[in-house]
Amino acid sequence: MSDTDAFAPLRGASVGTLSALVTTTAHTFGGGMFPSDAAVVLLVLVCAAVGYATSAMPTAMAPRAQLLAVLATAQAIGHLLLTAVDGHHHGSMLTQQMLVAHAVAVLAGALAIRGAEHGIRRAVTSLRRALPLLTALVVDDSRIAPPLPVYRIPGSSRLLDLSGCGNRGPPTRTA
């Protein structure tokens, strides 16, 4: 398994989540209406399927182009779904504003996902270097100060003492 294959689940989850969020945003900014609840549910299901397919897909020779293609496909499917379910006012045709919004969403999503993969790779590399140094440290168990004594308050161990044996209340009368 290569380095890029280890990131397949992360890439798939990112593609699915980002596609649903960005498709809705791009569609709304592109002149469409905000989607209904039914459209959002269907969009989340479709984008989850696209994300799962992305994580199961073998990494091609050009992973950046593959990522752009997957994100563009998810945007196109999402646009068609939002148009079909809600019957937006612009019809089934893409307006120029809508096309630009979806294209910007694809590029922004690809940059975000590649940036996250790069950041995680660097973090993992740093951890691989730092962990052997941390395990080599010797921990001194001898204490400088003696342990502090533990003080316990005598009394009932129950949270609420209902036994009637207490010193609170009116004095008892002895006749």
PEMOCOR-V835477 format. One record per backbone hydrogen bond with DSSP energy under -0.5 kcal/mol. NH is the residue of the N-H (numbers start at 0). CO is the residue of the C=O. E is the energy in kcal/mol with one decimal. If there is no record, write none. Layout:
BEGIN
nh & co & e
NH & CO & E
NH & CO & E
END
This chain:
BEGIN
nh & co & e
5 & 1 & -1.2
6 & 2 & -0.6
6 & 3 & -0.7
7 & 4 & -1.5
10 & 6 & -3.0
11 & 7 & -2.8
12 & 8 & -2.5
13 & 9 & -2.5
14 & 10 & -2.8
15 & 11 & -2.4
16 & 12 & -2.5
17 & 13 & -2.7
18 & 14 & -2.2
19 & 15 & -1.7
20 & 16 & -2.1
21 & 17 & -3.1
22 & 18 & -2.4
23 & 19 & -1.6
24 & 20 & -2.0
25 & 21 & -3.2
26 & 22 & -2.5
27 & 23 & -2.1
28 & 24 & -2.9
29 & 25 & -1.9
30 & 27 & -1.2
31 & 26 & -2.3
39 & 35 & -2.2
40 & 36 & -2.3
41 & 37 & -2.3
42 & 38 & -2.5
43 & 39 & -2.5
44 & 40 & -2.1
45 & 41 & -2.5
46 & 42 & -2.8
47 & 43 & -2.2
48 & 44 & -1.9
49 & 45 & -2.2
50 & 46 & -2.5
51 & 47 & -2.4
52 & 48 & -2.5
53 & 49 & -2.2
54 & 50 & -2.1
55 & 51 & -1.7
56 & 52 & -1.1
62 & 60 & -0.6
65 & 61 & -2.1
66 & 62 & -2.4
67 & 63 & -2.4
68 & 64 & -2.4
69 & 65 & -2.5
70 & 66 & -2.6
71 & 67 & -2.6
72 & 68 & -2.4
73 & 69 & -2.6
74 & 70 & -2.3
75 & 71 & -2.5
76 & 72 & -2.8
77 & 73 & -2.6
78 & 74 & -2.7
79 & 75 & -2.4
80 & 76 & -2.5
81 & 77 & -2.8
82 & 78 & -2.4
83 & 79 & -2.5
84 & 80 & -2.8
85 & 81 & -1.7
86 & 82 & -1.5
90 & 87 & -1.5
92 & 89 & -0.5
98 & 94 & -2.6
99 & 95 & -2.2
100 & 96 & -2.2
101 & 97 & -2.4
102 & 98 & -2.3
103 & 99 & -2.7
104 & 100 & -1.9
105 & 101 & -2.1
106 & 102 & -2.2
107 & 103 & -2.8
108 & 104 & -2.4
109 & 105 & -2.4
110 & 106 & -2.4
111 & 107 & -2.2
112 & 108 & -2.5
113 & 109 & -2.6
114 & 110 & -2.3
115 & 111 & -2.2
116 & 112 & -2.4
117 & 113 & -2.4
118 & 114 & -2.6
119 & 115 & -2.5
120 & 116 & -2.3
121 & 117 & -2.2
122 & 118 & -2.2
123 & 119 & -2.7
124 & 120 & -2.4
125 & 121 & -2.3
126 & 122 & -2.4
127 & 123 & -2.4
128 & 124 & -1.5
129 & 125 & -2.3
130 & 126 & -2.8
131 & 127 & -0.6
132 & 128 & -0.6
133 & 129 & -2.2
134 & 130 & -2.3
135 & 131 & -1.0
136 & 132 & -0.6
136 & 133 & -0.7
138 & 136 & -0.5
139 & 137 & -0.5
140 & 138 & -0.6
150 & 148 & -0.6
153 & 151 & -0.6
161 & 159 & -0.8
165 & 163 & -1.2
174 & 172 & -0.6
END
